[in-house]
Each structure stands twice: as structure tokens, then as C-alpha cells.
Amino acid sequence: MALVGRRDGRNFGYGRQLSYAGPQALKDMFAGGHYGTVKAHCDRWQAFVKWCRSEQEPGINDARQIDRKVLADYAAYLRDVVRRGNLAISTAQNRLSSVNRTMAALRGDQYVKLPSPSKALGMQRTGVRHSVPQGQDREQVKQIVNALCSQHQLRAAAIVLLARATGMRLREAILADLPRLCREANDLDRINIQDGTKGGRAGASAPRWIEVDDHIRGALGFAWQASPAGSRNLIAPHESYLNLLQESIRPARDILHAHNLKGLHELRAAYACERYEQITQHRAPINGGLCCQVDRNLDREARRQISYELGHGRIDVVAAYIGGRA
């Protein structure tokens, strides 16, 4: 439901229910696109709505009643949950950021927001991985692919292979220009990940070249075979990115979970750990490697290279994939 008229009605004209109004405002803000971003904001908004409606808290069901004090109280509640060990700092910060974004979408201004979620929480997220990435064992990945294929989920299987072989994100794997990548792999022995990238990091200004090995060649070949007729990627000409997510990718997650894989992001971490070992000849820190103690310069160079290959702009982000520098 698009906003009609002025923002002077309940929930600024987006309906009677706070839980409904937020998602509608976000869809308007993003003009029906950026499905994954909208979905993430909506999920976090619903957590906020649940808090607003709880008996101990404000009992609010109209966004017009939400002011900075309400947001500060919510931050204090999240801070307490984090300190009890029931929520990660990063999750709490993301929830506050999504509430900020949703309030801006509802109000049409930036007046009611928490300027800094991290300061509001009084905590800094570490961004350091503390659990060994799932999917490092290629036999496990092979079993997942076989299970997906047995359920006729060939495109989901292709995404799994691309994520593990190249470190692609979900969106990058779905939108990858497969003919171009196959051509680059054959002619140049390396591929440039450009499609579906995050934060506008695409084109000549942001190259992302990765050296090709047999695993990458195999993943690209499988994906090209799984690509629908008339398409250059994994989306059929008649379907949308959203349809593919809803009809194919979501159901496939149950198979991933059944084979002890939390999600595709674990495969990016597995790729990063493998690349770290290839570059340094030491296991990744999260796997017990000690390169960061033996040769800090080599450790830093490996992190710089992995950051580049994963499409990040900062070396410190790599700690979320391979572990910190002890």
C-alpha cells in the first residue's frame, strides 16, 4: 500500500498496525527493489514492534508516538540483553540501525533517530570470528550439492558451488554473468567478479580478479549448465530476482541446515580460510594457525589480498571470516 496524501494519519498514513506500517514504508523508500535489504530491515523492525507492544514497555502501536526517548529506552533494553549473553553486539547494532531507517521511511525525515547505534549501546562490535567456518570440508559441500540436485534444485546447487569456490555472495552468484566468466577463465585463467556486488563496487573502478583453479572451473561449468535457457545468469528471462529467492533459494536452506551448513556466508568464510592457507602456507587463525605470530607482515598481506577477493574495502573485515590477529 503506497502512502496516499499527507503523513498526518495513524502511523504517518501507513495503516493502523505498527507491524504493517514499517514494511510498507520501507518498500516505498526502496521503490519495490533491494529485496534483501528491505527483508533484513523488516525482520529487525518486527523485533522492535514486539518490544513496543510488550507489557513492561511503552505499549505503542502508532509510530507518531515514537520519539528519541523511546529509541533510547529500546537501546537500553538491547544493551541489557547483550550483557546477559542472549544477543550479539552486532545484532543489537543492526536492530537499532534498522529502526532508524524505518523511522526515516515512515516520517519522511531524520528527526527521530539514534545518531550512533554503537554509542547508544555503549558497546563496540568486534567483528572477529570465534567459530570454525562450516563448509571447509569439500566432501560436505559435495553431499550438499548432491542433496540439492536430488531435489531438482540445480540453481541452488550452483550457488553453493560458486560461493565455496570463489567466495561470492548470494546475490553475486545469482547475477554472475556466466558466459563472460567462463570466457575469462578460459582465456585469462582468472575471473573478475562484477555483477551483483555490494556498495556499488563494480566496473573498471573496482576490479575484483580471482585466479582460477579446477574448483572454480567446475563451479562455473555447473552454473552455466544450470542457467535457464535464454539467460546469462541463474535467473530465467520470465522471473525476477525475488521470485528466485522465494521459490528456489528459501526452500533449499532446509537442505543446507540438514547438512550442518548455517548459510552461504559460511562458504565465503571457508573460501577465505582456504585462501589464507594458500597464501601463507599456514592454517587460518580460526583453524589454529599461528602465522599472525610468526610473520605479521605475511599475515597482513594475506588479509589484504582476501579482503580484495571478497569485495571488501577494509582489511579488518577479514577477521570476521578467518579470525583475529592474536
HUKAPE-V229413 format. One record per pair of residues at least 24 apart in sequence whose ideal C-beta (glycine too) atoms are under 8 Angstrom apart, sorted by the first residue. I is the first residue (numbers start at 1). GAP is how many residues later the second one is. D is the distance in Angstrom with one decimal. If there is no record, write none. Layout:
BEGIN
{{I;GAP;D} {I;GAP;D}}
END
This chain:
BEGIN
{{2;26;5.9} {3;25;6.0} {7;99;7.9} {7;100;7.0} {7;101;5.9} {10;52;5.4} {10;54;7.2} {11;51;5.8} {11;52;4.8} {11;53;7.1} {11;95;6.7} {12;51;5.9} {12;52;6.6} {12;94;4.8} {12;95;6.1} {12;96;7.4} {14;49;7.7} {14;92;6.3} {16;45;7.8} {17;44;6.7} {18;31;5.0} {18;34;6.5} {18;35;7.8} {18;42;6.9} {18;43;4.9} {18;44;6.7} {18;45;6.1} {19;26;7.9} {19;27;6.1} {19;30;4.7} {21;42;6.1} {21;85;6.3} {22;24;7.8} {22;27;7.1} {22;41;7.6} {22;80;4.6} {22;83;7.5} {22;84;6.6} {25;77;6.6} {25;80;3.8} {25;81;4.5} {26;75;7.4} {26;76;6.0} {26;79;5.1} {28;77;6.8} {29;72;7.9} {29;75;7.7} {29;76;4.1} {35;206;6.6} {35;207;4.8} {35;210;6.7} {36;134;7.9} {36;135;6.8} {36;209;7.8} {40;54;7.7} {40;58;6.9} {41;57;4.4} {41;60;5.6} {41;61;5.9} {44;50;6.1} {44;51;4.5} {44;53;8.0} {44;54;3.6} {44;55;7.0} {45;53;5.9} {45;54;6.6} {45;57;4.8} {47;48;5.8} {48;26;6.3} {48;47;6.7} {48;50;7.7} {48;51;5.0} {48;54;7.9} {51;26;6.2} {63;40;7.0} {63;43;4.8} {63;44;7.4} {66;37;6.6} {66;46;6.3} {67;45;5.9} {68;44;5.9} {68;45;7.7} {68;46;7.5} {71;25;7.6} {71;28;6.6} {71;29;7.9} {71;32;7.8} {71;41;6.9} {71;42;7.1} {71;43;5.1} {71;49;7.7} {72;42;7.1} {72;48;6.8} {74;25;6.9} {75;39;6.2} {75;42;7.4} {75;45;4.0} {75;46;5.9} {78;43;6.5} {79;42;5.1} {79;43;6.3} {79;44;6.9} {82;39;7.1} {82;41;6.4} {88;37;7.8} {89;32;7.0} {89;34;4.9} {89;35;7.3} {89;36;4.5} {89;37;7.2} {90;35;4.4} {90;37;7.1} {92;25;7.8} {92;29;5.7} {92;31;7.5} {93;24;4.6} {93;25;5.9} {93;28;6.4} {93;32;5.9} {96;24;6.2} {96;25;7.1} {126;193;8.0} {126;198;7.9} {127;189;7.0} {127;190;6.8} {127;192;5.9} {127;193;4.9} {128;191;4.5} {128;192;6.7} {128;195;6.6} {128;196;4.2} {129;140;6.7} {129;157;5.3} {129;190;6.6} {129;191;5.4} {129;192;6.2} {129;193;6.8} {129;194;5.2} {129;195;7.8} {130;156;7.8} {130;193;7.8} {131;155;7.6} {132;154;5.7} {132;155;6.4} {133;133;5.3} {133;136;3.6} {133;137;4.7} {133;139;7.8} {133;140;5.8} {133;153;6.9} {133;188;7.3} {134;126;6.1} {134;127;5.1} {134;128;6.1} {134;132;4.3} {134;136;7.2} {135;29;6.0} {135;126;5.6} {135;131;4.9} {135;132;4.6} {135;134;7.8} {135;135;4.2} {136;134;4.4} {136;137;6.0} {136;138;7.1} {136;151;7.8} {138;26;7.5} {138;77;7.8} {140;119;6.6} {140;120;7.3} {140;121;7.4} {141;126;7.5} {143;116;5.9} {144;111;6.8} {144;112;6.3} {144;115;4.7} {144;117;6.2} {147;108;5.1} {147;111;7.5} {147;112;6.4} {148;104;6.0} {148;107;5.7} {151;101;7.8} {151;104;6.6} {153;95;6.4} {153;98;7.4} {153;99;4.9} {153;102;7.1} {154;71;7.8} {154;72;4.1} {155;71;5.1} {155;72;7.9} {155;79;4.8} {155;89;7.2} {155;93;5.8} {156;92;5.8} {156;93;6.0} {156;96;3.6} {156;99;7.8} {157;65;7.2} {157;69;7.0} {158;61;7.3} {158;64;5.4} {158;65;3.9} {158;68;4.3} {158;69;7.9} {158;76;6.2} {159;64;7.9} {159;75;7.0} {159;90;7.3} {159;105;6.8} {160;96;7.6} {160;104;7.1} {160;107;6.7} {161;57;7.1} {161;58;3.9} {161;61;5.5} {161;62;6.9} {162;57;4.9} {162;58;7.6} {162;61;5.8} {163;101;4.8} {163;104;3.9} {163;105;6.2} {163;108;7.4} {164;51;7.6} {164;55;7.5} {164;103;4.4} {164;106;6.1} {164;107;6.2} {165;48;7.9} {165;50;4.4} {165;51;4.7} {165;53;7.3} {165;54;4.0} {165;106;7.3} {166;25;7.3} {166;27;6.8} {166;44;5.9} {166;50;5.7} {166;53;6.8} {166;105;6.9} {167;43;7.7} {167;100;7.8} {167;101;5.0} {167;104;3.7} {167;105;6.4} {167;108;7.6} {167;142;6.1} {167;143;5.2} {168;25;6.3} {168;100;7.6} {169;27;7.2} {169;28;7.9} {169;29;6.8} {169;95;7.6} {169;96;8.0} {169;99;6.9} {169;142;7.5} {170;79;7.3} {170;94;5.2} {171;25;4.0} {171;27;7.7} {171;70;7.9} {172;24;4.3} {172;25;6.1} {172;139;7.6} {173;50;7.7} {173;61;7.2} {173;91;7.8} {174;59;6.5} {174;60;5.0} {174;61;6.5} {174;67;6.7} {174;70;6.5} {174;75;8.0} {175;58;5.3} {175;59;7.8} {175;60;7.4} {175;66;7.5} {176;47;7.1} {176;57;5.8} {176;58;7.5} {177;55;5.4} {177;56;6.5} {178;42;6.6} {178;45;5.6} {178;46;4.7} {178;49;5.6} {178;54;6.0} {178;55;6.1} {178;56;7.9} {179;45;7.4} {179;53;5.6} {180;52;7.7} {181;39;5.5} {182;38;5.3} {182;39;7.4} {182;42;5.9} {185;27;4.6} {185;31;6.7} {185;32;5.8} {185;35;5.9} {191;25;6.9} {191;29;7.6} {193;118;6.7} {195;38;7.1} {197;114;5.6} {198;113;6.3} {199;114;7.8} {201;110;5.7} {201;112;7.5} {208;100;6.9} {208;101;6.8} {208;103;5.6} {210;99;5.4} {268;42;6.5} {268;53;6.6} {269;51;7.8} {269;52;4.4} {269;53;7.3} {271;39;7.8} {272;34;5.1} {272;38;6.4} {272;46;6.6} {272;49;3.8} {272;50;5.2} {273;48;7.2} {273;49;5.4} {275;27;7.5} {275;30;7.3} {275;31;5.3} {275;34;6.6} {276;26;5.2} {276;27;7.9} {276;30;6.3} {276;46;5.2} {279;26;6.1} {279;27;7.7} {284;38;4.1} {284;39;6.1} {285;37;5.9} {285;38;3.5} {285;39;6.5} {285;40;7.2} {285;41;6.4} {286;36;5.6} {286;37;3.4} {287;36;7.8} {292;33;4.4} {292;34;5.9} {293;33;6.5} {296;29;7.3} {299;26;6.4}}
END
